[in-house]
Amino acid sequence: MKNLLNQLRVWARELKRQIMVLWFSYRHPETPRLPKWIAICVVAYALSPIDLIPDFIPILGYLDDVIILPLGILLAMRMMPIEILEEARLRASEWEKSQTPRPVNRIVAVLIVMVWLAVLAGVWAALAFRP
């Protein structure tokens, strides 16, 4: 059991590091548009304090953290030019050593809350105005 917990900690730490690599990659002035936009979407979602699928929903709640987020990271990193990725890895390593708090994306959090409110309003309207 301890081994599994250690593996999960290592995986979570690596995921956090990869998000910061993408953070520094998309901010690089020479990053091409498509990889930049993919990285922006992945980083914005990862740094949002609210998940699209809340974690308390069984199985689906962790789906974004375990499958969707790593796939987004993989796609963005595969499309990113190697030189930019290497520079971003160095900057992420420096960031990690400095123990600076991770940035938080409140705009995406607000958008996710708005999506859930729209879903709830739609469900309410469908149930309330049924003939």
C-alpha positions in Angstrom: 0.0 0.0 0.0 2.9 2.4 0.8 4.4 1.7 -2.5 1.2 2.6 -4.3 0.9 5.9 -2.4 4.6 6.7 -3.2 3.9 6.0 -6.9 0.8 8.3 -6.8 2.9 11.1 -5.2 5.6 10.7 -7.8 2.9 10.8 -10.6 1.2 13.8 -9.1 4.5 15.7 -8.8 5.4 14.9 -12.4 2.0 16.0 -13.6 2.4 19.3 -11.7 5.9 19.7 -13.3 4.5 19.1 -16.8 1.8 21.7 -16.3 4.4 24.2 -15.3 6.5 23.2 -18.4 3.5 24.0 -20.5 2.9 27.2 -18.6 6.4 28.4 -19.5 6.2 27.0 -23.0 3.0 28.9 -24.0 4.5 32.1 -22.6 7.6 31.8 -24.8 7.5 34.4 -27.6 8.5 31.8 -30.3 5.8 29.2 -29.6 3.7 28.4 -32.7 0.0 29.2 -32.5 -1.5 25.7 -32.4 0.7 24.3 -29.7 0.3 27.6 -27.8 -3.5 27.4 -27.8 -3.5 23.7 -26.9 -1.1 24.5 -24.0 -3.2 27.4 -22.9 -6.3 25.2 -22.7 -4.6 22.4 -20.8 -2.9 24.8 -18.4 -6.0 26.9 -17.8 -8.0 23.7 -17.0 -5.3 22.3 -14.8 -4.8 25.5 -12.9 -8.5 26.0 -12.4 -9.5 25.6 -8.8 -12.8 23.9 -9.9 -13.0 20.7 -12.0 -15.4 20.4 -14.9 -16.4 17.0 -13.5 -16.4 17.4 -9.6 -14.2 14.7 -7.9 -17.1 13.6 -5.6 -18.8 12.0 -8.6 -17.8 8.3 -8.5 -15.3 7.3 -11.2 -16.2 10.2 -13.6 -14.9 12.7 -11.0 -11.3 11.5 -11.4 -11.6 10.8 -15.1 -10.3 14.3 -16.1 -7.4 14.1 -13.6 -6.3 10.6 -14.7 -7.1 10.5 -18.4 -8.1 13.8 -20.0 -5.4 16.0 -18.4 -2.5 13.7 -19.1 -3.7 13.3 -22.7 -3.9 17.1 -23.1 -0.4 17.4 -21.7 1.0 14.7 -24.1 -0.6 16.4 -27.1 0.7 19.8 -26.3 4.2 18.6 -25.5 4.3 16.6 -28.7 3.4 19.6 -30.8 5.8 22.0 -28.9 9.2 22.7 -30.6 12.0 20.9 -28.7 14.0 24.1 -28.1 11.1 25.8 -26.4 10.3 22.7 -24.4 13.9 22.4 -23.1 14.0 26.0 -22.1 10.6 25.6 -20.4 11.8 22.5 -18.5 14.7 24.5 -17.2 12.4 27.4 -16.1 10.0 24.9 -14.5 12.9 23.3 -12.6 14.0 26.7 -11.3 10.4 27.4 -10.3 10.1 24.1 -8.5 13.3 24.8 -6.5 12.1 28.3 -5.6 9.0 26.9 -4.0 6.9 29.7 -5.5 3.1 29.0 -5.3 1.5 27.6 -8.4 -0.6 30.2 -10.3 -4.4 29.7 -10.2 -6.8 30.4 -13.1 -9.9 31.9 -11.7 -11.3 32.8 -15.1 -11.7 29.1 -16.0 -13.2 28.4 -12.6 -15.9 31.1 -13.3 -16.5 29.6 -16.7 -16.9 26.1 -15.3 -19.4 27.4 -12.6 -21.3 29.1 -15.4 -21.4 25.8 -17.4 -22.8 24.0 -14.4 -25.3 26.7 -13.7 -26.5 26.6 -17.3 -26.8 22.8 -17.1 -28.8 23.1 -13.8 -31.0 25.8 -15.4 -31.6 23.6 -18.4 -32.6 20.6 -16.2 -34.8 22.8 -14.1 -36.5 24.3 -17.2 -37.0 20.8 -18.7 -38.6 19.5 -15.5 -40.6 22.7 -14.6 -42.2 23.3 -17.9 -43.0 19.8 -18.9 -46.6 19.4 -20.1 
